[in-house]
């Protein structure tokens, strides 16, 4: 699998999961981010960075963090 294909698949997966949480489960963006924050706190022994920018796609974020 090429890097580009991996990025595309990652983007699809993240978008699909977010849609599942917000549309199918009816969670608000705020509720999703609260859950993300709880997980981040539980992983405090690791360096965790939550990229919560909504104005860019998951694929863009993936690509930017790889650079």
C-alpha positions in Angstrom: 0.0 0.0 0.0 1.4 3.4 -0.9 1.6 6.3 1.5 -1.2 8.1 -0.4 -3.4 5.0 -0.3 -2.8 4.8 3.4 -3.7 8.4 3.9 -6.9 8.0 2.0 -7.9 4.9 3.9 -7.1 6.7 7.2 -9.2 9.7 6.2 -12.1 7.5 5.3 -11.9 5.6 8.6 -11.7 8.7 10.7 -14.6 10.4 8.9 -16.7 7.2 9.1 -16.1 6.8 12.8 -16.8 10.5 13.5 -20.0 10.2 11.4 -21.0 7.1 13.4 -20.6 8.9 16.7 -22.3 12.1 15.6 -25.0 10.9 13.2 -25.9 7.4 14.1 -25.3 7.6 17.9 -26.5 11.2 18.0 -23.6 12.5 20.0 -22.7 16.2 19.7 -19.3 17.3 18.7 -18.9 18.5 22.3 -19.6 15.0 23.7 -17.2 13.4 21.3 -14.4 15.9 22.3 -15.2 15.3 26.0 -14.6 11.6 25.5 -11.4 12.3 23.6 -10.2 14.4 26.5 -10.9 11.6 29.0 -8.9 9.2 26.9 -6.1 11.7 26.6 -6.0 12.1 30.3 -5.9 8.4 30.9 -2.9 8.2 28.6 -1.0 10.8 30.5 2.1 8.6 30.8 2.5 9.0 27.0 2.9 12.1 24.9 -0.5 12.5 23.3 -1.5 15.4 21.1 -5.1 15.8 20.1 -5.5 17.5 16.8 -9.0 18.9 17.1 -8.9 21.3 14.2 -12.2 20.9 12.4 -11.3 23.1 9.4 -9.0 20.5 7.9 -9.5 16.9 6.8 -8.2 13.9 8.7 -6.0 13.2 5.7 -4.4 16.6 5.8 -3.7 16.2 9.5 -2.2 12.8 8.9 0.1 14.2 6.2 1.1 17.2 8.3 2.0 15.2 11.3 4.1 12.9 9.2 6.3 15.7 8.0 
